[in-house]
């Protein structure tokens, strides 16, 4: 869509649940976190209000979002052991059979 020859939105930010139901869908003017931070915090507050569990896992296509998402959803940091803590160990290989 264009308004006066210009695109008013550069991206769409969407969040789905485990059933691929859209929970947040925002058209944003920039890819800045400030464009969708309030929407994510509202999801967190809504989950709490209605007694639903907070997210335990989030997939993103941009790892630079990690800290931002952890700030929006502190539940992402619960029961997590950083990889760096065990980085000195050999990688576990699970046999195929």
C-alpha positions as CSV (number, residue, x, y, z in Angstrom):
1,X,0.0,0.0,0.0
2,X,1.2,3.5,-0.7
3,X,0.0,6.8,0.6
4,X,1.0,9.9,-1.4
5,X,3.4,7.6,-3.2
6,X,5.2,6.5,0.0
7,X,5.0,3.2,1.9
8,X,3.7,4.0,5.4
9,X,4.8,0.6,6.8
10,X,8.1,-1.2,6.2
11,X,7.3,-4.4,8.0
12,X,4.7,-6.5,9.7
13,X,5.5,-8.0,13.1
14,X,3.4,-11.0,14.0
15,X,3.4,-13.4,17.0
16,X,1.6,-16.7,16.9
17,X,1.0,-19.2,19.6
18,X,1.8,-23.0,19.5
19,X,-1.3,-23.5,17.3
20,X,-0.2,-20.9,14.8
21,X,-3.0,-18.6,15.9
22,X,-2.0,-14.9,15.5
23,X,-1.8,-13.2,18.9
24,X,-0.1,-10.0,17.8
25,X,0.0,-8.4,14.3
26,X,1.4,-4.9,13.9
27,X,2.2,-2.9,10.8
28,X,5.3,-0.9,11.7
29,X,7.0,2.1,10.2
30,X,10.5,0.9,11.2
31,X,12.0,-2.4,12.5
32,X,12.9,-0.7,15.7
33,X,11.9,-2.6,18.9
34,X,10.0,0.5,20.1
35,X,7.5,-0.1,17.3
36,X,6.2,-3.3,18.9
37,X,7.4,-3.4,22.5
38,X,4.1,-2.2,23.9
39,X,2.2,-5.0,21.9
40,X,4.5,-7.7,23.4
41,X,4.1,-6.4,26.9
42,X,0.4,-6.3,26.5
43,X,0.5,-10.0,25.5
44,X,2.5,-10.7,28.7
45,X,0.0,-8.8,30.8
46,X,-3.0,-10.4,29.1
47,X,-1.6,-13.9,29.7
48,X,-1.1,-13.1,33.4
49,X,-4.6,-11.5,33.7
50,X,-6.3,-14.7,32.3
51,X,-4.1,-17.2,34.1
52,X,-2.2,-18.5,31.1
53,X,1.4,-19.5,31.3
54,X,4.0,-17.1,30.0
55,X,6.1,-18.1,26.9
56,X,8.8,-20.6,27.5
57,X,10.2,-20.5,24.0
58,X,10.2,-18.0,21.2
59,X,11.5,-18.4,17.6
60,X,12.9,-15.3,15.9
61,X,14.8,-14.7,12.6
62,X,17.1,-12.2,14.3
63,X,19.3,-13.1,17.2
64,X,19.8,-9.5,18.1
65,X,16.2,-9.6,19.4
66,X,17.3,-12.0,22.2
67,X,17.8,-9.4,25.0
68,X,14.7,-7.5,23.9
69,X,12.5,-10.6,24.0
70,X,13.9,-11.6,27.4
71,X,13.1,-8.2,28.8
72,X,9.5,-8.4,27.5
73,X,9.1,-12.0,28.7
74,X,11.3,-12.8,31.7
75,X,9.9,-16.3,31.6
76,X,12.3,-17.0,28.7
77,X,15.2,-16.9,31.2
78,X,13.7,-19.4,33.7
79,X,15.4,-22.8,34.0
80,X,17.9,-21.9,31.3
81,X,21.6,-22.9,31.5
82,X,23.8,-20.8,29.2
83,X,25.8,-22.8,26.7
84,X,29.0,-20.9,27.7
85,X,28.9,-22.6,31.1
86,X,29.5,-26.0,29.6
87,X,31.4,-24.8,26.4
88,X,34.5,-26.8,27.5
89,X,32.7,-30.1,27.2
90,X,32.7,-32.3,24.1
91,X,29.5,-32.1,22.0
92,X,27.0,-34.9,22.9
93,X,26.5,-37.2,19.9
94,X,23.3,-39.3,20.0
95,X,23.6,-42.5,18.0
96,X,21.0,-42.9,15.2
97,X,20.0,-46.4,16.4
